[in-house]
Amino acid sequence: MSTVFESLVKTDVDLTPYNTLNISAKARYFASVESESQLKQILQHPKSEGLQILVLGGGSNVLFVNDFDGLVLHIGIKGREVIKETDEDIWLKIGAGENWHQIVRYCVNNGWGGIENLSLIPGTVGAAPIQNIGAYGVELEEVFEWLEAVDIEGRETRRYEKQHCEFGYRDSIFKGELKGVVIVTSVVLKLSKQPELNTSYGAIQSELDKRNIKQPTIRDISDIVIDIRNSKLPNPDSLGNAGSFFKNPIVKEEVYERIIEKYPEAPGYDMGNQKTKVPAGWLIEEAGWKGKVVGNTGTYKQQALVIVNHGDATGREIMDLADRIKTTVKEQFGIDLVPEVNIVSSDGLV
């Protein structure tokens, strides 16, 4: 076991290639994991005992504000397998290290519907249920069946059904009670062979109209979502970013009513229970931050919700800008913005 551990785990590894914000930070220990067996061997090894562990997938939702004084596990477990099939549906089991967007296109190519609205979301499959990713009127929980995860001591594999996962808006039990307790290794999705398309999000319907598509397919929806996202979000390969930096706040109805008294054009989406979701990007833009450059960082010119690295920004610079944006929005609208990005300090997630 010692040989396996020492062959997999490296020391003082630069994490710049492993985060899409392109922040320079070092991991004291680092391992790329390609199987559940490798994961268990690393976790069970005496050298792992007592180490703070950080799990990385695509690195598209993380901000390093310091070097990480622990063990980073880069999950690269691959695989895709139809484990059950009926005339109407298929159940697809996917390795946690698979690229999310590639899986979406794989499903679209096979005519399996349900996740086409989630095209081009960066990151890996293993991160999808943790974050309960969502976009353009669809959330992962709608197609999620179960996942498998290894406990942090590497002793057993556990299965978590949908009802165990406590899914919420960009939230799950894996961000709360089970945070730092288990590591996702595979995910099972239930997809439809006879999909009902979700075109409720305005931008999708307007694009369909513009393209004169009367009977859209899941490929049409996927292609449109890709085009919309490309028009709004920078490519991390050319401009470091972590996508949406903040969650869209969900506020009480009276808070939203106060906003539209002053800003009649303010967008809002009814969430039920007398609550409204207000786009964080709109709040940040109205607060004057869209396209601003602050030192080595700033917000993207096309979408204020995206904080970018203009080349040599440190994690601390990004965090300082985020704090300034939060303060301005709070002063102007009375709304607290909450980061969607995971903030990592020297000893773990903040």
N, C-alpha and C positions, 0 to 999 in steps of 0.2 A: 504493500500500500504506500509505503514511503516513496518508492520509485515513481509510482503513478502521480502522487501529489507533487513531487518536486519537478516532474516533467511537465505538469500542467500549469503550475502556479509560478508566475514571474514576479519579480520585485521592482519597485520604482518605475512603474509604467506610465508613460504620457497618455492622458485620456483625451487629448485634443481630437484624435480620429474617431472617438466613441461618443461625441456629443455634437449635435447639429448647431449649437451656438458657437462651436469652435473655440471654446474656452480652454485655455491651457491650465491643466491641473494634473497632479500625479497621484497614482494609487500606490500605497505601500505594497499591497499584493494584488495580483490580477490574474484571472484565469478565463479563457474562452472555453465554454462548456458545450459539447456537441451531443451529449446523451444523458439520460437520467442516471445511468450507471456512473458516469464520470462525476456528475453532480453529487451523488451520494458518497462517493469515495473521498471527494474533497471535503465535504461537510463533516464526515465521520473522522477525518484525520485529526490527531491531537493538536497539530499546529493551527487548526482552524478554531479551536476552542478559545472562547473569550474574545475573538475578533469581531468587530463591527462588520456586518456584511451588507453590501449594496448590490442590488441586482440591476443590471443594465440590459436593455434590449437594443432598440435602434438609437437610443440616446436623444430622441427628438422631444423629450418632455422633461429635461433636467437642466439645472443650472448649478455648476460647481462654484461655490464662493471661496473655497479653500482646497488645498490638497486633501485627499481622503486617507486617513490613517487607519485603514482596515483592509478588508478583502473585497474587491470588485469581481463579481461573477457576470461575465458577458454571456448571455444565454443564446446559443446558436443551434438549439435542438430543432431539426427539420423533420418534415414528413407531412403527407396529406393522404387520407384514406377514407373512402366511403364505408362506414361501418353498419349502415342500415339504409334500406331504400323501400319506398312504396311507389304507387302510381303518381302520388301527389308530391311527395317530399323525399329529400335525402338528408342523412345525418353525416356530416363531414368532420372527421377528427384531424386536427392540425397541430403540428409541433409549435411550441411557444416561440421558437426562433425564426419562424417563417416571416417574411416581409408582408405586412398587412395588405398593402395595395396590390401586390402580386397575387395574393389569395383572392382579393375581390375580382380581379380581371380573370383569374382562373375560373371562378364561379360564373362570371358573365359569359365567358367563352363556352361553358357547358350548359348554359341556359338555366342556371340555378339562381333564383331571385331572393332578395331579402337584404343584401348588403351593398347594392349598387349605389345607393345614396352616400355610402361611406367611402367612396373612391378617393384615392390620393391622400388619405389621412396617413401621415408618416408614422413610422414605428413598427413594432412587431406584434404578432398575434397574441403573445403572452401578456402584453401590456393592455390589450383591448378591454378585457373584462375588469381589470383593476380600475381603469379610468372610466369604464362604461362609456366608451367613445360614442360620439353622436355627431350628426351633421344633417342639414337639409331635411329635417322632419323625422329622422330615424335614429334610434339608439341601439347599441349592441344587444341590450337585454331582450329585445324583441325576437332575436333569432338564437339566443344563447340557450344551450341545454345543460351542459355541465363542463367542469374542468377538472384536471388532475394536477396536483401540486405535491411537492416533497416538503416535509417539515424541515425546519431550519437545522435540525440535528442530523438530517439525512437518514433517518431510521425507517421512515415509512412513507408510502405514497397515499395521499388522501383524495377522495372524490367529493366535489362540492356541486350539488345540484343548484339550479336557478334559485329555488326558494331559500337556499342557505346564503346567498350572496349579497343580500341587502342592497340591491341596486338602487341608486338615486341619480340625480343630475350630476354627471361626471364623478360619480362616487360609487363605492362598493365596500363590502366588509374587509376587502384586502387593503383598503386605505385607512381602515379603522382598527377594529379588534384583531384582525389577522395580519396587520402590517408588521413586517419583520418576523413573522411566525412561519410562513410557508412561501415556497417559490413555485410559480406556475410552470408546468412542463408541457401541457397540451390542453387544447380547447376543443369542445364539440359544438358545432352549430347546426341548427335545423333550417334547411333552405328549401324553397318551394320550386317545383317544376312548372307550376302554373301561377306565377307570381302576380300579386296585386301591386301595381306601381303606386308609389307615394310621390305625387307631384304637388303636394300642398304648399311647399316652400315657394314663395312668389317668384324667385329668380329662375327656378326650374321651369315653371309654367310659361313665363314670359319668353324664355329661350326656345321652348317647344313651339310657341306661337311664331316667334321670329323665324324659325327654321321650317315652318309650315309642316310640322310633324303632327299628324292627327291621331295616329295609333302608335304611340311610342313603345319601344322595347326596353328591356333592362340595359341593353347596350347603349341606347340613346340616352337614358338617364345617366349612366356612368360617364359617357363622353361629355355630356353637358356639365356634370359636377366637376370633372377634371378641368374643363375650360374655365369654369367660374373660379375654381381654386387657383388655377395658374394666373388668372388675371388679378387676383387679390394678394397672393402670398409669394414671397420671394423663394427662389431655389436655395436651400442651405449650402449647396456646393459653391454658389457664387456670393451669397450674402448670409452669414451665420444668423440663424434664428431658431426659435423653438415653437413656431406656430403661434397660436393664441396664447398670450402670456397670462391673461386673467380669465376667470370664469365670467360668463354673463350673469350678473346678479339677479336674483329673484326677490322682488320686494313686495311689501304689502300694497294693496290696491290704493290706499290713501297716499302712499309715497309717490306712486306713479301719477296719481291725479294732481299732486302738487307740482310735479315736473311738467305735465302738459299744460298747466295753467300758464307757465312761463315760456315753455317750448311746445307750442301746439303740434309741431311736426315730429315730436319725439316718438320713435318706434317702441312698441311694446307688444308682448305676446302673452295672451291669457293662459295661465298655468293651472287654473282652477283654484278652489279654496281661497278666493279673493286675493290671489297673488299674480304678479305680472313679471315676466322676464324682460329685462331691459338690456339691449346689446351693449356690452362693455366698450366695443369699438366706437360706438356713437358717443358715449359719455366722454371717452378720452379725447375724441376729435373735438367735441364741443368745448372741452376744457383747454383746447389750444395746443395739443401735443402732436397732432398728426404731421408726420414728416420732419419733426424736429431732430436736429443733430446735437448731441451733447457729448463733447469729447470724442471718444472712440465708439460711442453707442448712440442710440436714438430710436425713433419709431419709424416704421416703414411708410413711405410716401403714399402707398395705395391703401394701407390698412393700419389704422392707429393702434389696433389691438396687438400688433406684432412688434416686439422689441428686437432690434437687430444689432449685430456686432459688425462695425465698419472696418474691422481689421485686427486691432490689437486690444480690444476691450478685455478687462478682467471681470471675473464673476462679481466682484465687489462693485465695480462700476455699473454693471447691469442691475444689480440689486438696488443701488442708490437711486438710479433712474426710476425703477419700479416704485420705490418708496415715494419719490417726488410726485409721480403720476397719481398714486393712491391718495396722497395728501390733497392735491388739487381737486380731484373728483369728489372727495369727501367734503371739502369746503364749499364747492359749487353746487353739489346735488344732495349732500347728506347721505351718500351711499358708500359703503365700504367695499372696495374691490378685493377679491381673494385670488391669489395666484393659482393658475391651473398647472403651471410648471412646478415640478418638484425641486425644492431648494435643498442642496446638499452642502453641509459644512464638513469640517474635518472629521467629525465623529458620527455622521449619519444624516438622515433626512431631518430638516428643520420642522 
